[in-house]
Every structure is written in structure tokens, then in C-alpha cells.
Amino acid sequence: MSPDTLTAVLGFGNLVLASANVIIGFSLFVYILTHNLRSAVARAFCALTAFVTLVYVIDITMADVRGLDAARLWLRVQWLGIAFVPAAYFHFSDALLKTTGGSSRARTLGVWMAYGISSLAFALVALSDQIVDQVALRDTIFHLTPGPYFGLFAGYYILISLIGWVNITRARDACLTSTSRRRMAYLMVAFLAPSVGVFPFLLIPTMAHALSGTLFSILTLVSNIGIVLMTIVIGYTVAYQGVLLPDRVIKHRLLHFLLRGPVVAILVVVIMLSIPHVPQIWGLPRETIMVVTVAGSVMTLQVLISLAKPGIDRLIYRRDRQEINWLQSLDQRLLTSTDLQQLLENTLIALCDLLRAPSGFIVTMQGDSLAIRVFSGSRSIAERFLRAFSVPQLVERIASSRQDEFLANEDFVSMDGHWLLPLRSRSDQTTLGLLGIRMTRDKAAYSDADLEASYGLVRRAETALEDMRLQQQVFALIQALDVELGEIQGWRSSPFVVSDSSLQHLEMSPVHSPGFAQAVKEALGQYWGGPKLSQSSLRRMRAVQHAMGENDNVPAKAIRAVLQQAIERLKPDGPRSMTSAEWLIYNILDLRFVQGHRIRDIVTRLSVSESDFYRKQRVAIEQVAETLAQMERDSTESAS
């Protein structure tokens, strides 16, 4: 290969890699800034990435600079990145070390001093010739000559970089888990990239006379390759810092962001740089060829990434592939409230047409009241019917309807000008709602064919209501899990350092534990005996310890007595009511846990739906936990 060809190849490779560095650096800067800004490590990484990216932006710009005056301007602007890289490097290492418990005021002050020195260095570069001097040209490469204080700045750059490296090694030694140590080991290697990648630009003023253009291009090419790879590794590791999301989600997001963003952008740059600078290609203007090629490549790459997505996901989720496939298809399986509403409405309209009824409605029970779910015809008719009757009256009238599997004329209950049919759950025969259609005759006398078709539509409505109830329970569980999952992710993302005072605080009383509410739920679930009661962490409560003497020193009895006291504190004043909203929490606790009734019987006595019962039960358990915590605080204050 001739020297000219080698120079051209190296120049093209450096231009492409410098462009890749800019694209990847800016992309990771934007990604971390928008996904993880709350993390101090992420903010420090953004600062470091911004300064390194600026150095490479100017490097790309210098490829088209021709005059000395323009070169002087841009080379001095490039020093904004060069001057601040060591300070940002030190800042990043300090933030990372703090996550492992290595907090230090002196080191924090050192970070501010480093930024101050870097600011002074850039001011000297911009306003004087003390660090760098005039512009020179060697082998088509513009560079600044060294000034009187250049060596002093180079020493500062190397010293701060070494201190940053020491901080990373200390952070790795402080990690307690294999995962955190592995990620910190990645950083120990990748952390060299920013300083080493910018270092060749720092060497130019002093080494330009000793390095040939080809040798310098080779060194720059190697550093460009290294910084491309290492920047991705650093960004990948920083993406986990302080984020309350599972690792698989972070990995999936980052990988697909890199594929659809930086990879596509780099491909566009390579295509644009590869097309020859000639007026016409194949008889077409160069701009036309470029537009068609770039647009076609972007669309093709997007299609290829979409086709490769299942394979990429299998690679990312290789341990939990079956669960992930189910989670990804969950949004397609679940029906929204609007979907089910439309299904019920279509079913009601079809039933009214079949039975030749002018209007109809489907209502569901919500506590002590009825709510219109869908209606056909005039809404005012349905509202007037609901105002005329209460839930107990309607439940009593339809109790004898639909005792067997199929539908008969006798099942239509006449009430205020409407035929009524109960809608029941197929699994436990719980009443889900009420179907009402406008009467067209004094007595129901439908043919067997009409009754058979009506039965199919009624079953469809029951299935829709039951699915709606089940999905409400699913959503309620997800909402209940949302806070707990956030706490779990917080524990996973928190520093791996536990102080002795924190452990002592948790050992003294379980009310300070994040799992206290769950312990209360398990103890209530085995209220009359069981290992979750006798071995419950509630035994460590002061209130339980005080109750031991009155309960034969039996932990299970003492815990049960304290739980009963907490439940009684939630009892409203006045006579007890099974349908009043203010008594609902106490009634659920008493009927479900103290008396041990079945859920089916409880929802009937309280006139609530099963999904509403589960929501209120969760609230009731939380209130018991809060009451126990207050009892523990009162006991602690009285002891002190």
C-alpha cells in the first residue's frame, strides 16, 4: 500500500471513528440525562461525556479547516474539553466511590478545586499564550505549540487521572456483591478511555515535531477505537446507578436505544462520507444518490432491527425467556374497561333485538348502590328504575331466578315494567350484576329457540362482567405491588453499605422494617394459630413483650391480643352496621380474620363486590399496621 493510500485510509477511518465517538457520546449523554438524572454518578458521567464529545466534535471540524486564523479559533475552543476532562474524570470517580460508602469532604473539596483549576486553565488558553501558543502545520495537521505553563497543565492532567483511577479501585474493593464487583471491574478498564482518548490531543503541542503524520494517525485511530468501545461500557454501567428498574429492563432499553439511535446515525455518516465527491454518479446528481441511499438504509436497518428483536430479546432474557414472553403478550391479552364496555353494550343490544324489547340496561353493584354499566334506549328509564329500588330489594326479588344451568321463562322476574335477570359468576355463583329489559307483555312467553339464544347472550354478558372483576383484581394487585416493587428496586440500587446503627434500629422493633405490613398480613392470616403467627417478627414489638405476662408467656397469644387491641381501635362509635361505609374496615377485619368467615359469605353480608372486598381488605391491613406502629411509639415513649 502506497503512503498516500495509507494516509487516505487512516484519515477516513479516523474521521468515521471520531464521528462515531461524537454520536455515541452525545447519545449516551442524552440517554443518561433523560433516564437517570437523579443519580449523582449519572450527572458526573454526563459532564465527562460532554467534555470528551466536545473534543471530538472539534476534531471533526478541523478536517475542513484551511486557514490559520480559523484553526487557531477552533483549536482553542477544543481546549474547553481538554481542560475540563480531568476535573470531570475526578468528579465521576468521586461520585462512584460515594455509592460504596466512601464519602469524604476533603475529596469533595478536591473536586471543586479541580473544576476551578480547569476553569483557570481554559481562561489562560482562551485569553493568553501561557499554556499553548501559536498555530503550526505539520503533514496537513494543525496544532498549537506549547506555552510556558504547558508542562504544568500536563502534570495536573496526569495526576488527576491517576487519582481518579485510584478512586475506582477503592470503589471496587468496597463492593460487597459479585454483580457490583463485576460492573466496577468493567469500569476499572473502561474508565481509562476518556483520559487516554483525549491524551493524544494533549500531546500534539509537544510531540508534533517528533511524530510523522502517519504515526500520529495510527495512534489517533487506536485511541478512537478504544474510546468508542469503552464509552459504551461506561454508559452501560452508569445506566444501572440508582435506577428503580430491573436489570433486564435497563439492558433492553439501552441496547435497543443504541441500535435504533447511534448505530443508525453512524451508518448514515459512513454512507455520506463514502459517496464520492463528484458532480454526478450514474448520470444522477450526487445529492439525489445520497438522499435515496440514506433514506433506504435507515428504513432497511429499522426493519432488520425489528426482525432481529426476538433474537436479541432471547439473548438478553435467556434465563427468564418464558416469563418474559408471557409479560410481553399480557397487554394483548388483557381487555381495557372500554373494550369490555363495548362488548357488554353489543351484547345488550343483541339481546333487546332478539326479545324485541324497546330498551334495556345492565347494572353492577357498588357497595350499597347500583351503577349503570351499559344501557340501550333511554338512559332516563334505567335511572328512574334504579332510584325506585335499593340493592337489598332487588337481591331479594331475583334470589329465586336462574337456579339451574339453562334459561326458562320463569326466570324472568317482573318488576316496575322490566324483566330482570341476575348475572352470576360461573365459578362461585356470586351475583355480578343485573340485566333488565323493558317488558313487552304481561308474562314472559318466549320460544325455546329465543330462550336458547338469549342464554348464550346472557352467558356472554356474565363472562364479560366476570373478566372485568378479575381484571380489576389484577390491576388492584399490580397497584398494591407498585410501591413494594419500587422499594425492592430501591434496595437493589442503593449503596452496598449497611451501618451498625441501621441494623440495630431494625433489630429493636419490626415496625421500622420495610416488610412490616406483610408481617401483619401473615399474622392476621393465621390469627388463631400457625407458624406465621407464633414465629412472626411482631414478637419483637414492645407492646407484644408487655402483653406476654397477661397471656401465659405464649408469643402467639400475646401477638393475637395486640392484634385484637389494634382492631378494636379501628372500631367506629355507635351501633354496628353491616352496610355503612364507616364500619366497612372494621367489619372486614372482624369477619375475615377474627371470626374466620368465608369471603363469599362476607361479600354477601356487606353487600360489596369481591374485587371491592379485596381492595378494602388491603386498606384494612395497612390501617392495622399503622395502628400497631402508633402503639409501638406510645409504648416506647412511656418506657422513656
C-alpha positions in Angstrom: 0.0 0.0 0.0 1.4 3.4 -1.0 2.0 6.1 1.6 -0.7 8.3 0.1 -3.2 5.5 0.1 -2.4 4.6 3.7 -2.7 8.2 4.7 -6.1 8.5 3.0 -7.3 5.2 4.6 -6.2 6.3 8.1 -7.7 9.8 7.6 -11.0 8.3 6.5 -11.0 5.8 9.4 -10.2 8.5 11.9 -13.0 10.7 10.6 -15.5 7.9 10.8 -14.4 6.9 14.3 -14.3 10.4 15.5 -17.9 10.9 14.2 -18.9 7.6 15.9 -17.4 9.0 19.2 -19.4 12.1 18.8 -22.6 10.2 18.0 -22.2 7.7 20.8 -21.1 10.2 23.4 -24.0 12.6 22.6 -26.4 9.7 22.5 -25.3 8.3 25.9 -25.3 11.9 27.3 -29.0 12.3 26.2 -30.0 8.8 27.3 -28.5 9.1 30.8 -29.7 12.6 31.2 -33.3 11.6 30.4 -33.4 8.2 32.2 -31.1 8.6 35.2 -30.7 12.3 36.1 -31.4 11.8 39.8 -28.2 9.8 40.2 -25.0 11.8 41.2 -22.9 9.2 39.2 -25.1 9.7 36.1 -24.7 13.5 36.4 -21.0 13.3 36.7 -20.9 10.9 33.7 -22.9 13.4 31.7 -20.3 16.1 32.5 -17.4 13.8 31.5 -19.2 12.7 28.3 -20.0 16.3 27.3 -16.4 17.4 27.5 -15.0 14.3 25.7 -17.6 14.7 23.0 -16.6 18.4 22.5 -13.0 17.4 21.9 -14.1 15.0 19.1 -16.6 17.5 17.6 -13.7 19.9 17.1 -11.5 17.1 15.8 -14.1 16.5 13.0 -14.4 20.2 12.4 -10.6 20.5 11.9 -10.8 18.2 8.9 -12.3 21.0 6.8 -10.4 23.9 8.3 -7.9 25.6 5.9 -6.8 28.9 7.3 -4.5 29.6 10.3 -6.9 32.0 11.9 -9.8 29.5 11.8 -7.5 26.8 13.0 -6.4 29.0 16.0 -10.0 29.7 16.9 -11.2 26.0 16.8 -8.1 24.6 18.5 -8.6 26.9 21.4 -12.3 26.1 21.6 -11.2 22.4 21.7 -9.3 23.1 24.9 -12.6 23.7 26.7 -13.0 19.9 26.5 -9.3 19.1 27.1 -9.1 21.4 30.2 -12.2 20.0 31.9 -11.8 16.3 31.2 -9.5 15.7 34.2 -11.9 17.6 36.6 -15.0 15.7 35.3 -12.9 12.5 35.5 -12.2 13.1 39.1 -15.8 14.1 39.7 -17.1 10.9 38.2 -14.7 8.7 40.3 -15.7 10.6 43.5 -19.4 10.1 42.8 -18.9 6.4 42.2 -16.8 6.0 45.3 -19.6 7.6 47.4 -22.1 4.9 46.3 -20.0 2.4 48.2 -19.9 4.5 51.4 -16.6 6.3 50.7 -17.8 9.8 51.4 -15.1 12.4 52.1 -15.4 16.2 52.5 -11.8 16.6 51.5 -12.3 14.7 48.3 -15.5 16.7 47.5 -13.5 19.9 48.1 -10.8 18.5 45.7 -13.5 18.1 43.0 -14.4 21.7 43.3 -10.7 22.7 43.2 -10.2 20.6 40.1 -13.0 22.4 38.3 -11.5 25.7 39.4 -8.1 24.8 38.1 -9.6 23.6 34.8 -11.6 26.9 34.5 -8.3 28.8 35.1 -6.5 26.7 32.5 -9.2 27.3 29.9 -9.2 31.0 30.6 -5.4 31.1 30.1 -5.8 29.2 26.8 -8.6 31.5 25.6 -7.1 34.8 26.6 -3.3 34.3 26.6 -0.5 32.2 25.2 0.7 30.9 28.7 -0.4 27.2 28.1 -0.5 27.0 24.3 1.0 29.4 21.8 0.8 29.8 18.1 -0.7 27.6 15.4 1.6 25.3 13.4 1.0 23.0 10.4 2.7 19.6 10.0 1.6 17.0 7.5 -1.8 18.6 7.0 -2.4 18.6 10.7 -2.9 21.9 12.5 -1.7 22.1 16.1 -0.9 24.6 18.8 2.7 25.0 20.1 3.3 24.6 23.8 3.4 27.7 26.1 5.4 28.3 29.3 2.8 26.5 31.6 2.0 23.7 29.3 4.1 21.2 31.2 2.4 22.2 34.5 -1.0 21.6 33.0 0.1 18.2 31.6 1.3 17.2 35.1 -2.1 18.3 36.5 -3.9 16.2 33.9 -1.9 13.1 34.6 -2.1 13.5 38.4 -5.9 14.0 38.5 -6.3 11.0 36.1 -4.3 8.8 38.4 -6.3 9.9 41.5 -9.5 9.1 39.6 -8.1 5.6 38.8 -7.3 5.1 42.5 -10.8 6.1 43.4 -12.2 3.5 41.1 -10.0 0.7 42.5 -11.2 1.7 46.0 -14.8 1.6 44.9 -14.3 -1.8 43.5 -12.7 -3.1 46.7 -15.6 -1.7 48.7 -18.3 -3.6 46.7 -19.9 -6.5 48.6 -21.8 -8.4 45.9 -20.4 -10.2 42.9 -22.6 -8.2 40.5 -21.4 -4.9 41.8 -17.8 -6.0 41.7 -18.1 -7.3 38.2 -19.6 -4.0 37.0 -16.9 -2.0 38.8 -14.3 -4.2 37.2 -15.7 -3.2 33.8 -15.4 0.5 34.9 -11.8 0.0 36.0 -10.8 -0.9 32.4 -13.3 1.4 30.6 -12.5 4.3 32.9 -9.1 4.8 31.1 -10.9 5.6 27.9 -11.9 9.3 28.5 -8.5 10.4 29.7 -6.4 8.2 27.3 -8.7 9.1 24.4 -8.2 12.8 24.9 -4.5 12.5 25.8 -3.2 12.4 22.1 -4.7 15.8 21.6 -2.8 17.0 24.7 0.4 15.5 23.2 0.2 17.3 19.9 1.8 20.6 21.0 4.9 18.9 22.3 5.2 15.8 20.1 4.2 17.2 16.7 7.8 17.7 15.6 8.7 14.1 16.6 5.7 12.2 15.2 5.0 11.7 11.5 1.6 12.3 10.2 1.1 8.6 9.6 2.2 7.6 13.1 0.0 10.2 14.7 -2.9 9.0 12.6 -2.3 5.4 13.7 -2.2 6.5 17.4 -5.4 8.5 16.9 -7.1 5.6 15.2 -6.2 3.2 18.1 -7.5 5.7 20.7 -10.7 6.3 18.7 -11.4 2.6 18.6 -10.8 2.3 22.3 -12.9 5.2 23.3 -15.8 4.0 21.2 -15.9 0.7 23.0 -15.1 2.0 26.5 -17.6 4.8 26.3 -20.4 2.2 25.7 -19.1 0.1 28.6 -19.1 3.1 30.9 -22.6 4.2 29.8 -23.9 0.6 30.2 -22.6 0.5 33.8 -23.8 4.0 34.7 -27.2 3.2 33.4 -27.8 0.9 36.4 -26.8 3.5 39.0 -29.7 4.4 41.2 -32.4 3.3 38.7 -35.5 1.7 40.2 -36.0 -0.8 37.4 -35.0 -4.4 36.9 -31.6 -5.0 35.2 -33.3 -6.7 32.3 -35.4 -3.6 31.6 -32.3 -1.3 31.7 -30.3 -3.6 29.5 -33.2 -4.0 27.0 -33.8 -0.2 26.8 -30.2 0.7 26.4 -29.4 -1.9 23.8 -32.4 -1.0 21.6 -31.6 2.7 22.0 -28.1 2.1 20.8 -29.3 0.0 17.8 -32.1 2.4 16.7 -30.1 5.6 17.5 -26.3 5.7 17.4 -25.9 2.6 15.1 -28.3 4.1 12.5 -26.7 7.5 12.8 -23.2 6.0 12.3 -24.4 4.1 9.3 -25.7 7.4 7.8 -22.4 9.1 8.4 -20.4 6.3 6.8 -22.7 6.4 3.7 -22.4 10.1 3.4 -18.6 10.1 3.7 -18.3 7.1 1.3 -20.1 8.6 -1.6 -17.5 10.2 -3.9 -17.4 14.0 -4.1 -18.2 14.1 -7.8 -20.9 16.1 -9.6 -22.8 13.1 -11.0 -23.0 9.3 -10.3 -24.6 7.0 -12.8 -26.0 10.1 -14.5 -27.7 11.4 -11.4 -26.7 14.3 -9.1 -24.7 13.3 -6.0 -27.3 14.8 -3.7 -30.0 12.6 -5.2 -27.9 9.4 -4.7 -27.2 10.5 -1.1 -30.8 11.1 -0.2 -32.0 7.8 -1.7 -29.2 5.8 -0.2 -29.5 7.3 3.3 -33.3 7.0 3.4 -33.3 3.5 2.1 -30.5 2.4 4.6 -32.4 3.9 7.6 -35.6 2.2 6.7 -33.8 -1.1 5.9 -31.9 -1.0 9.2 -35.1 -0.3 11.2 -36.8 -3.3 9.5 -33.7 -5.5 10.3 -33.7 -4.4 13.9 -37.4 -5.2 14.2 -36.8 -8.7 12.7 -33.9 -9.3 15.0 -35.7 -8.1 18.1 -37.0 -11.6 19.2 -33.5 -13.0 18.9 -32.0 -10.0 20.7 -34.6 -10.4 23.5 -33.9 -14.1 23.8 -30.2 -13.2 24.2 -31.0 -10.6 26.9 -33.6 -12.7 28.7 -32.0 -16.1 28.3 -32.8 -17.1 31.9 -36.4 -15.9 32.1 -37.5 -16.4 28.5 -40.9 -18.0 29.2 -41.9 -15.4 31.8 -40.8 -12.5 29.6 -42.8 -13.9 26.6 -45.9 -14.0 28.8 -45.3 -10.5 30.2 -44.8 -9.1 26.6 -48.1 -10.6 25.4 -50.0 -9.6 28.6 -51.0 -6.2 27.1 -52.5 -8.0 24.1 -54.5 -10.5 26.3 -55.9 -8.0 28.8 -59.0 -6.1 27.8 -59.4 -2.5 28.9 -62.6 -1.2 30.6 -63.6 0.4 27.3 -63.2 -3.0 25.5 -65.4 -4.8 28.0 -67.9 -1.9 27.9 -68.2 -2.2 24.2 -68.7 -6.0 24.5 -71.4 -5.6 27.1 -73.1 -2.9 25.0 -73.1 -5.0 21.9 -74.5 -8.0 23.9 -77.3 -5.9 25.4 -78.3 -4.5 22.0 -78.4 -8.0 20.5 -80.5 -9.3 23.4 -83.0 -6.4 23.1 -83.3 -7.1 19.4 -83.8 -10.8 20.0 -86.5 -10.3 22.6 -88.0 -7.4 20.7 -87.6 -5.1 23.8 -87.5 -1.3 23.2 -84.8 -0.7 25.9 -82.7 -2.4 28.5 -79.8 -2.0 30.8 -77.0 -3.8 32.7 -76.1 -2.6 36.2 -73.5 -3.7 38.7 -73.4 -3.4 42.5 -71.0 -1.0 44.0 -71.4 -1.2 47.8 -74.9 -0.1 48.8 -75.8 1.3 45.4 -76.3 0.3 41.8 -74.4 1.8 38.9 -75.4 1.6 35.2 -72.8 -0.2 33.3 -74.4 0.0 29.8 -77.9 0.8 28.5 -79.9 0.5 25.3 -82.6 3.0 24.5 -83.4 5.8 27.0 -81.0 6.2 29.9 -83.6 8.1 31.9 -85.7 5.0 32.1 -82.8 3.0 33.6 -82.0 5.8 36.1 -85.6 6.0 37.2 -85.7 2.3 37.8 -82.6 2.4 39.9 -83.8 5.3 42.0 -87.0 3.4 42.8 -85.3 0.3 44.4 -82.5 -0.5 46.8 -79.9 -3.2 46.5 -81.5 -5.4 49.2 -84.9 -5.2 47.5 -83.5 -6.3 44.1 -81.3 -9.0 45.6 -84.3 -10.5 47.4 -86.6 -10.4 44.3 -84.1 -12.1 42.0 -82.9 -14.7 44.6 -85.1 -17.5 43.2 -84.2 -16.8 39.5 -81.9 -19.0 37.4 -81.5 -21.8 39.9 -80.4 -24.3 37.1 -78.0 -24.1 34.2 -80.4 -23.0 31.5 -82.8 -20.1 31.0 -86.5 -20.5 31.3 -89.5 -18.1 31.0 -90.0 -18.5 34.8 -86.5 -16.9 35.4 -87.7 -13.5 34.1 -88.7 -11.5 37.2 -91.3 -8.8 36.6 -90.5 -5.5 38.4 -91.7 -2.0 37.6 -92.2 -2.7 33.9 -89.0 -4.6 33.4 -88.0 -8.2 33.1 -85.0 -8.8 35.4 -82.3 -11.5 35.2 -79.4 -11.9 37.7 -75.9 -12.1 36.2 -73.9 -14.6 38.2 -70.3 -15.7 38.2 -69.7 -19.1 36.6 -67.1 -20.1 39.2 -68.7 -19.3 42.5 -72.3 -18.1 41.6 -71.6 -14.7 43.1 -74.1 -12.1 41.8 -72.1 -9.9 39.4 -74.9 -7.6 38.2 -78.4 -7.3 37.0 -79.9 -7.4 33.5 -83.1 -5.5 32.9 -85.2 -5.3 29.6 -88.3 -3.4 29.0 -91.5 -5.6 29.3 -93.5 -6.0 26.1 -96.1 -8.4 27.5 -97.6 -9.3 30.9 -95.9 -12.6 31.1 -92.7 -13.9 29.6 -93.6 -16.5 26.9 -90.5 -16.8 24.7 -89.9 -19.8 22.4 -87.2 -22.4 23.2 -85.1 -21.0 20.3 -85.3 -17.5 21.7 -84.5 -18.7 25.2 -81.5 -20.7 24.0 -80.2 -17.7 22.0 -80.9 -15.4 25.0 -79.0 -17.8 27.3 -75.9 -17.5 25.1 -76.0 -13.7 25.2 -76.6 -13.7 29.0 -73.6 -16.0 29.5 -71.5 -13.7 27.3 -72.5 -10.7 29.5 -71.7 -12.7 32.6 -68.3 -13.7 31.2 -67.6 -10.0 30.4 -68.5 -8.9 33.9 -66.5 -11.7 35.5 -63.5 -10.8 33.4 -63.9 -7.2 34.4 -64.0 -8.2 38.0 -60.9 -10.4 37.7 -59.0 -7.8 35.8 -59.9 -5.2 38.5 -58.4 -7.6 41.0 -55.3 -7.9 38.8 -54.9 -4.2 38.5 -55.5 -3.8 42.2 -52.8 -6.3 42.9 -50.4 -4.5 40.5 -51.2 -1.2 42.1 -50.5 -2.7 45.5 -47.3 -4.2 44.2 -46.2 -1.0 42.6 -45.0 0.6 45.9 -43.4 -2.6 47.1 -41.6 -3.2 43.8 -40.3 0.4 43.9 -38.9 -0.3 47.3 -37.3 -3.5 46.2 -35.7 -1.8 43.2 -34.6 0.9 45.6 -32.9 -1.7 47.8 -31.2 -3.2 44.7 -30.0 0.2 43.5 -28.9 1.5 46.9 -25.3 1.5 48.1 -24.0 -1.8 49.3 -23.1 -0.4 52.7 -25.1 -1.1 55.9 -24.2 0.7 59.1 -24.3 -0.9 62.6 -26.8 1.7 63.8 -29.2 0.8 61.0 -29.1 -2.9 61.8 -29.6 -2.2 65.5 -32.6 0.0 64.7 -34.2 -2.8 62.6 -33.5 -5.4 65.2 -35.0 -3.4 68.1 -38.5 -3.2 66.5 -40.0 -4.7 63.4 -42.2 -1.6 62.8 -39.2 0.1 61.1 -38.8 -2.8 58.7 -40.0 -2.4 55.1 -41.8 -5.8 55.4 -43.8 -4.8 58.5 -47.1 -4.6 56.6 -46.5 -8.0 55.1 -45.7 -9.4 58.6 -49.0 -8.0 59.9 -50.9 -9.6 57.0 -49.4 -13.0 57.6 -50.1 -12.8 61.3 -53.7 -11.9 60.7 -54.0 -14.7 58.1 -53.2 -17.2 60.9 -54.9 -15.3 63.7 -56.0 -18.4 65.6 -52.7 -20.2 65.3 -49.9 -21.2 62.9 -46.2 -20.8 62.3 -46.7 -17.3 60.7 -48.2 -16.2 64.0 -46.1 -17.9 66.6 -42.8 -17.1 64.7 -43.8 -13.7 63.5 -41.4 -10.8 63.7 -44.1 -9.0 65.6 -42.8 -10.8 68.7 -40.1 -8.1 69.0 -42.6 -5.3 69.5 -42.6 -3.7 72.9 -46.4 -4.0 73.0 -46.2 -7.7 72.5 -43.4 -8.1 75.1 -45.6 -6.2 77.6 -48.6 -8.5 76.8 -46.6 -11.7 77.3 -47.2 -11.7 81.1 -51.0 -11.5 80.6 -51.0 -14.3 78.1 -49.1 -17.1 79.8 -45.8 -16.0 78.2 -47.0 -17.6 74.9 -45.9 -15.5 71.9 -48.9 -16.4 69.7 -51.4 -15.4 72.4 -49.6 -12.1 73.1 -49.5 -11.3 69.3 -53.2 -12.2 69.0 -54.0 -9.9 71.9 -52.1 -7.0 70.5 -53.7 -7.5 67.1 -57.2 -7.6 68.7 -56.4 -4.4 70.5 -55.3 -2.7 67.2 -58.5 -3.9 65.5 -60.7 -2.6 68.3 -59.0 0.8 68.0 -60.4 0.9 64.4 -64.0 0.2 65.6 -66.3 3.2 65.0 -68.5 4.6 67.7 -72.2 3.8 67.8 -74.3 0.8 66.8 -72.7 -1.6 64.4 -73.9 -1.6 60.8 -73.0 -4.1 58.1 -73.7 -1.8 55.2 -72.3 1.6 56.4 -69.1 2.8 54.8 -67.6 3.8 58.1 -67.9 0.3 59.5 -66.5 -1.5 56.4 -62.9 -1.6 57.6 -63.7 -3.0 61.0 -66.3 -5.4 59.6 -63.8 -6.9 57.2 -61.2 -7.4 59.9 -63.7 -8.9 62.3 -65.5 -11.2 59.9 -62.5 -12.2 57.9 -59.7 -12.7 60.5 -61.3 -12.8 63.9 -64.5 -14.8 63.1 -62.9 -16.6 60.1 -65.9 -16.4 57.7 -65.6 -17.3 54.0 -65.1 -14.5 51.6 -68.3 -15.4 49.7 -70.3 -15.1 52.8 -68.7 -11.8 53.8 -69.3 -10.0 50.5 -72.9 -11.1 50.7 -73.3 -9.7 54.2 -71.5 -6.5 53.4 -73.2 -6.0 50.0 -69.9 -5.4 48.2 -68.3 -7.0 45.2 -65.5 -9.4 45.6 -63.0 -7.1 43.9 -64.0 -4.2 46.2 -63.6 -6.5 49.2 -60.0 -7.3 48.3 -59.2 -3.6 47.8 -60.8 -2.7 51.2 -59.1 -5.7 52.9 -55.7 -4.3 51.8 -56.5 -0.9 53.2 -57.7 -2.6 56.4 -54.4 -4.4 56.9 -52.5 -1.2 56.2 -54.5 0.6 58.9 -53.8 -2.2 61.4 -50.1 -1.9 60.6 -50.3 1.9 61.2 -52.2 1.4 64.4 -49.6 -1.1 65.6 -46.8 1.3 64.7 -48.5 4.0 66.8 -49.0 1.6 69.7 -45.2 0.8 69.5 -44.4 4.5 69.5 -46.7 5.1 72.5 -45.0 2.1 74.3 -41.5 3.5 73.6 -42.5 7.0 74.8 -44.0 5.6 78.0 -40.9 3.5 78.7 -38.6 6.5 78.2 
